[in-house]
Amino acid sequence: MLTILLGDDDEELTQLLQEYLHNHGIQSDCVHDGEAVIQKLKDASHPFSASAYDLLVLDIMMPKIDGLSVLRQLPSISDIPVIMLTAKGEEIDRIIGLELGADDYLTKPCNPRELLARINAVIKRSRITAAAATSEHIPLPESRLHLDQNQRVCQIDGVPLQVTGTEFDLLVALLKQKGEVVSKSWLSEQVLQR
């Protein structure tokens, strides 16, 4: 079961979201200020902690510490994926949130079903990224092709190739299924998360 942390000062909204997510198999804890978000994440990252979060849903406008400040501090605390859920829907707000490390950005009011879909998509992407990070290199026996997944570098005979991020992900997916026939829909799901 997924466990997420909801950081939002709107207690009524977090209670509604908590109930909705629980009905869809997602456990959630709610906190209502930025300091509490940081403390919960620090507690969860402790080696002996029983609670660990799969994702953080974070508002920008919160007391004590705002959501953007939480995002700035997050890399030193946790590598948890983040979805911003906020009333600040201006383009510049979305850009800043994403530049500071949010994985997705959703404006209020939102449909809980859309939030659920975005949570599932971000979790899926983060798991794929984590799995890819465990296998740093994909060497191919008797092959001229070499992929370094940490650096996202593709080489043939030691010469770097210029590939897009999607092309790189496509190569990784195909190499992991070497010798197998894969469908277009499987590739679309693995590479584009669609």
N, C-alpha and C positions, 0 to 999 in steps of 0.2 A: 504494500500500500504506500502511495506517495504521501509525503508529509511536507507541507509548505508553511511558510511564515508570511502572514498578512501584516504589513506595516501601514496603518492608515488611522488618522485621527477621527474618522467618522465611524463611531461605534455601531450605529445601526446598520450601516453598509457592511461592515466586516462580519457582523452577526448573520446577515442575510447570505453573504458569500460563503461563510463557514458552513451554514446549513446546506446550501446548494452543492458545494463541493463534497461535503460528507455524503450526500445522496448519490454522488458519482464516484465514490471510492477514494476520495482524497481527504486525508486528515489535515487539519490546519490549526495553527496557533495564531492568536491575534495580539498585537501590541499597538499602542496608540501614540507613540512619539519616537523620534529618531534615536534617542539614547537607548530606549528599550530594544529597538531593532538591533543595534550594535551589540548590546549586552547578550541578547538571545543568541546571536550568531557566534559570539565569543564562547558562550557556554556550550553551544552545540559542537564547536570545533575542538573542544577539550578532548584529549584522547580517551578519557574514561566516561565520556558523556553517553547517556542512553538515547538522547534525542539528536538527530541529525536531520537537516532540512534538505529537500531536493530542489527547492526553488523559493525565491523571495518575490512577493508581490508588494510593490513599494509605491507609496504616494509621495509627491513632492512637498506639498504644504502640510508639514507636521510641526508640532511644538518641540522645543528644546534643540533638536537638530533636524534640519530639513532633509528631504529625500536626496537632493543632489549632493549634499555634504556626506550623507551616508554612502552614496555611490563612490565618492572620492576616497573614503576610508576603507571601502570594502576589499580591495586587493590585498591589503595587509592582514585581513581577518579571515576571508573565505573566498573560494572560487565558485560560489553558488551562482547559478543563473538568476537573472533578475528581469521581471516584467514591471515596467512602470505603469501604474494605474492612477491617473490624476486628472483633475479638472483643467489643468494647464495644457490646452490643446494647440497652442500656436506652433507654427512650423519650427521656430527657433527653439522652443522648449523641447520638442521632440528630438531635434538635432543634438542639443546639448546633452539630453538624457542618453542618447545612443552613443555619443562621443565619450561620455564618462563610463561607458561599459554596460549599459542596459542591453539586454538581448532582444527586448521587444517593448513597444510603447503603445498603450491603449488609453483613450480619453474617456472620462466619465461624462454623462452616464453611459454605462456599457451593458450589453446583453450578457448575462452570466454564462450563457452557452458559448459566446465568442471568447470570453476569458478562459473557459475550460478548454476550448480548442487551442488557444494560444499556449496555455500551460502545457498541454500534451505535446504540441509541436516543439516548444523550447526544450522540454525534458528529453524528447527523442533526439534532437540535435545535440544536446550536451552529452548524452550517452554515446552517440556515434563518435563525437570528438574525443571523449575519454577513451573509448575503445581504440581509436586510431592512435592516440598518444602512447598507448602501451606497446605498440609495435612501431618502434622508431623508424626502422628502415624496412623496405620490402625488396630484398635482393632476389633476383631471378636467376636460377642456374643457367649458365650458358647464354645469358641475355646481355645485350648491350644497354638495356634500360635500367636506370636506378632511380628510385623515389625515396626522398627523405621527408617523412611526414611532419617531423617537428619543424623543419625549416621550410617545408612546402616547396622543395626544389625537385625538379625533374631533369635528369641528364641522360644523354645517349653518348656512349663512349667518352664520358667525362665532360661533355659539352652541355652546358645548361640550355634547356628549352624554354621558350617563352610560352607559357600556358596560362589560361585564366584559372581562377579558383574553381569554377565549375568543371573545367576540363581536367584539372588535377584530381578533384574528387571522383570524377568519372573513371580516370585511370586506376585510382586506388580500388574502387568498387570492382572493376573488371579484373584486376590482378588478384583480388581476394577470391574471385570465383573462377580462377584460371582452369581452363579445360571444361567448363560448364556452359551450357547455353542459358542466357538470361533474357528475360523479356524487357521490352521497353517500359512497361509499367513498373517492373521491379527496379530498373535503373532510375526511373523518375522518383520513386519512393526513397531509394537509398541516397541518391545524390541531391535531389531537389526538395526532399521531404514533402512531396506532393502525391 
